[in-house]
Amino acid sequence: MNIYINNKQTETKARNLAELATELGLPERGVAMAMSAKMIQRTQWNATTLSDGDSVIIIKAACGG
């Protein structure tokens, strides 16, 4: 299916946010995801299903100032 990650169309086989995180090789910490302008808690990633055309925003924490 095709979804949008940070406004870029991406093909994925992931069925939920947890599978997407694994597919993208995201780290265990320092990453947040949002769908429909709502942050999704990591504990809900398995239960948050993806559909064709969904838009996901991925935010990675950065150190510094």
Order of alpha helices (4+ residues) and beta strands (2+ residues): beta-beta-alpha-beta-beta-beta
